[in-house]
Amino acid sequence: MENFRFYAPTYFCFGHNAEENIGELVKRFGGSKVLIHYGGGSIKRNGVYDRVIQSLTAENIPYVELGGVKPNPRSGLVYEGIALCRREQVDFILAVGGGSAIDSAKAIAAGVPYSGDFWDYYSKGIPVNEALPVATVLTIAAAGSEGSPDTVITHEEGMYKRGATGEALRPKFSILNPDATLTLDAFQTACGITDIMAHVCERYFTNTRDVEVTDRLCEAVLKTMIEESPKVIANLTDYQARANIMWAGMVAHNNIVGVGRAQDWNSHRIEHELSARYDVAHGAGLAVIMPAWMRHVMHHDITRFAQFAVRVWGCDMNFANPEITAREGIQRFRAFLTSIGMPATFAQLDAKAEDIATLTEHLFSAESEPLPGFMPLYKKDVEAIYTLAL
């Protein structure tokens, strides 16, 4: 196990009617004027928006609003939000929605006190050490941004989808009410499930030895997803399944399952090119890329992939030929994603084989070669992974 520092101070308010606490919590964490940042009309249809407004109004907290967040959130709205916050002297940002709204809110929070272009944090890898305080009201279990210091934005000039991070971006509090997810359709739900599982896998596949505690934590979250996901796909209003998945999404990405171990985020990097170019749902893109990445890199450490197969998917260990076990685990993972309605191929994403070279070049135009991770990836490796995903 490697040395690490871990501090995750987000205050979580979970369960029925959790939104009633928003006003009191904004005051507790120092907010006096709030930007409410959200996407489309779903929060107005399901009542979440009204409950947020009621709670802020009850505590006499003034607010301004900025809607319009789209999946794969864009830089243009971030620039608009930064200008609005400065003009209105906002000192607290409340993201209402899923990962896109939260990531966009974090970008705004980072940009307001920064004298340069907020994109510097994303393009140059500068850690965010100063930001307006952010809180979240989660409406889809997926990105885990409600508990993490991370954010991903697509810059419209060049369509670069890149991430930034910094402890200043970790939410002060997060409202997690599974009731807010009950109106999600099966596809959105499955995309969220896939993203959660990817966040765990990208920590699980590591070169660090003797990490049994976090291995077992990763395996527990993955097995919970395997157990609860079919329940919620069969019954989209299953509150208890939604609750377990919602908490799993936070645990998967606040890094409690990833401390003390090297991590691999190349599946996310590779998928980001798909969602930036084709505007596909992030979870759907991951469902196509993750198994392809696994197939390409498994020989780097067959034992770890065999462990994944046995401990997570219940495969029998073939001691004479561990590769057979490893391949079976990958096949079961892919079959599971397909069973919950996720795509398995480029064609199902409307992605094109003739774009593979362009996707690869675009990725490496802003990344070093090789991409660091479980197995370092060169351009030829990325092209091979895209090809395996056809």
N, C-alpha and C positions, 0 to 999 in steps of 0.2 A: 504494500500500500504506500502511496506517495504522501508527502506532507500536504496539508491543506488548511485553509481558513474558510470557515463557513458561518455566515450570519444572514439569517432570513427573517427579518422582523415584521413581515406583513401580518396585519391583524385580519383574521378571517371571521366573517359572520355568515354561518351556513344554515340553510333550511327555510321552512315556510316563513313568509312575511319578513324575511331578512332585510328587505329594502326599507322597512320602517326605521331602521337605525342610521340611515345615510346622513341625515342632517346633524345628528349628535356626533357622529364619527368625523365628519368634515370639521366641525368645531374642535373636537379633541385633537385633531392633527394640524390645527393652525390655519384652516381655510377661512377666508372672509368674503371672497367673491369667486364664483366657480364657473369654469367653462364646462358645459355638458357636451360631450363629443360622441356622436353616434352615427349609425349608418342610414338604413332606409326606414320604412314605415312599420316594420315588424314590432318594434318596441312600443309603438302606439296602438297597434292592433291587439297585442297581448296584455296590455295594461301596465307594463313595466315603466314606461315613460311617465304615466300619471302618478305612479307610486314614488318615483324619484322626485318629481316636482312637489308632491304633497309633503314629502319629508323635508326637503330644503325650505319650503315655505313655512312649515311649522316651526322651524328654527330661525326664521327671518334671515335667511342667507340669500343674498342676491346672486343672479346667475345670468350668463349669456349662453347661446347655443350655437353649435356648428355641426350640422348633419352632413350627409353625403358620402360617408366612408364607403368604399367599395371593397370587395374581396381583392387581395393583393394590393393593399393601400398605396396610394400614389403621393408623390412629392408635392404636387400642386396644392392639394388640400392642406398639407402640412404648412407650406408657406402662408397660406391663407389663415390658418389657425394661429401661427406665430404672430402675425400682424394684428389679428383680432385681440389676442391676449395682451399684447403691449398697449394697444389703443384703449382697451377697457380696464386695464390694470387688474387683470385676473391673477390670483395668487394660488389657485388650486384647480387641477383638471380632473374631471370625473368622466371616465370612459364607460359608456353604456353599450354593450354588445359583445361580440366575440373577439378573437385575436386581432382582426383587422382594425377594429375601433381602438383596441388597447394599444396596439403597436403605433398607430397613427398619433394617439394621445401622447405616448412616450416621446415620439419624435418632436411634437410641438413643445412638450415640457423641456426637452433638451435644448431646443432652438431659442426659446424666449430669452434666457439669460446669456446666450452665447453671442459674441460680437461678430462671428463669421457666419458662414453658410452651414446650416445644420447638417448638410450632406457630408461635411468633413468627417463627422463621426462614423458614417457608413462607408465612405470611400477610402479613408485613411486608417481605419482601425483605432482611432483615438478613443480611449475609455471616457464615458460620460461621468464626470465627477460633480457636476452641478446641474440641477434641473428643478423646475417647479414640482411640487409634490403631486403625485398621481394616485388616484384610487379607481377601482373598477366595480362595475355591476355586470356580472357575467351572464350571457344569454346562450352560449354554446360551449360545450366542453370539447376542447381541441388543442389550442395553441399552448396552453399553460402560461400565457403571458400575465395572467392575474397573480402569479406568484414568483415570476422570474424578473431578472434585470435586463432582459433581452427585448429587441424590437427589430422588425424587418420591414423595409420600405422599398417600393419600386420607384426609381427616378425616371420620369417621363422622357427626359432627354437621353436617349440611348437605351431606355428600358432595362436599366440595370437593377436587379433585385438583390439587395445587400442588407446585412445585419449590423447592428451596433449593440453595445452592452455597457453597463456601468451600474454600480450599486445605487446610484442616485435615482435610477429608473425603477427600482423595485417598488411596487405599489405600497402605499402606507396602509391601506385596508382594501379588502375585496369582499364584495357581497356575492355569495354563492347560494342562489335559491334554485333548486332543481325544477321548481314549477315553471320558471322562465324558459326552460328548454322543452317543455311538453308539446309545443306547437311546431317544433322542427320536423321536417320531413325525413324520410329514411335515408336519402342520399346525403343530406347535410350531416345527419347523425353519423353515418358510416365514415364520411370524410374526417370528422372529428376523432372518431375511434382510431382511424389509421394514423393520424398525426400523433396521437397519444402514444401509440405503440412504437412509432418511429422514434420518438423522443427517448424512449426507454432503450430501444435497440442501439441507438447511436451512443449510448453510454455503456451498454452491455458488451459490445464488441470492442475490446480493449487489449492492449499489449501489457498492461500492468498486472503483475502477479499478486496472489495472496490478497484478494479483495472479496472474500467470501460473504461478508456482511452485505455489501452493496450488490454482489451477484444475486444473493437471495432476495433482496428488496426488489431488484429489477424483475426477477422471476415471479415474485408475488404479484406485482402490478400487471405483468403480462397475463398471468393466469386468471386474474380477476377480469381483465378485459375479455379473455376467451370465454369466461363464464357468463358475464353480464351482457355482452354485446348481442348475442342472438335473442336474448330476452327483450331487449329494447327494440330491435328491428321487428320482432314479431308483434310487439305491443308498444307503440310509440308513446303511450301515456303511462308506462310503468315507472312510477315515481322512484321506487327503490333502486331499480336498475340505473335510472338517470342519475340518482344521487351518488351511487358508487362510481359511475363513470366520471362524473363531474369532479369528485375528489381525486380520483386516479389521474385526471388530466393535470391537476395542480401538482401532485406528488411527482409526476413524471418529469416536470420541467423546472421545479424550483431548485433542483440539483441535489436534493437529499439522497437520491439514488446514484449520483455521479461523483460524489466527493472522493478524493484519494485515488482516482484512476484517470488515465488518459482517455479521451473521448474521440469519437469520429463523427464529423458532421458533413461528410462528403455526399451522402444521399440527399441531404437538404440542399447543398450547393448545386448538385446536378439537377435536382427537381426545380429549383428556382428558375433555371433557364426555360423550362417548359411552361411554368405558370406566367413568367414574364412575357414570353413570346406568344403563347396561345391563350393566355388568360384562363387556364384550366384551374379547377379547384385544387388547392395545395394538397389536400389529403388524397385526392384522386391521382395526382401526379406521383405522390409518394408510393401509392399502391402499385404503380407500374415500376418505379425505379428501385424500391427497396429489395425485392426479390432478385432483380437483375444484379444489383450491387453485391448481394450475398453470394450469388453463383460465381461472380467474377473473383471475389477476394477470398473465398472459403479456404483455398489451399494455403493461404498465409498462416492459418491456425485451424486445422481440421478439428482438433480436440475441442476448441471453444464452440465451434458450430455443432459438434456432436453433443456437447453439454447442453446447448440451446435446444436441440432436438429432444433429448431425453428429459430434461428437467421442465421445460416449458410445454412441449407438445406430446409428451408421454410416449415417445418412440422407444423401441427396444434397442439397446446398444449392441452394435456389431463390433465386437472387439477385434475380430480378424480383419475387418475392413471398415474403419470408422467413417470413411468417406460416404459409404452407403447410408449410414445413420445421419450424417450431416446433410446430405441431399434430401433425405426424407423430411427432415425438419424444415428446410426451406420450402419444399413442396407443400407441406401442411400449412405453413404461414401463408403462402400464396393462395391456397385453396380456401383458407379462412377468409381472407380479404375478399375473394370472389363471392363467397357465401353471403357476405353482408352487403353485396351490391357494388363492390368496387371494380373498376376496370383492371385489366391485366396486361394490356398491350398499347403500344403507340397509337394504333389505328383507333382504338376506343377513346383516345383523347383527341382525335383528329390531328395528331401530330404526324409529321412526314419524315420518312426515312431520308429523303434527300436533304433535310435540314440538319442532319447530325453533325456534319463538319462545321456548319455555321454556329450551332448551339455550343459546340466545344470551343471554338475560337472565341465566342462571346464570353464564355465562362473564364477562360484564361486571359482575356484582355485586362481583367482587373484582379487576377489571382496569380500567385506564384506557381511555378511548376517545379516539382510535383505538388499536388495538394496534400498537405500533411494529414495523417490519420492512422487508422488501424493498419492499412496498407497504403503507402504513398501512391498517389494516382497521377500518372502522366497523361498527356493528351490521348495517347493510344489506348490507355485504360478507360478513360471517359467515353471515347468513341465505342469501345467494346461493350461498355455497360449500356449505352443507348441502343446498340445493335441487339444485345440480348433482350432488350425490352420491346423489340418490334413485334 
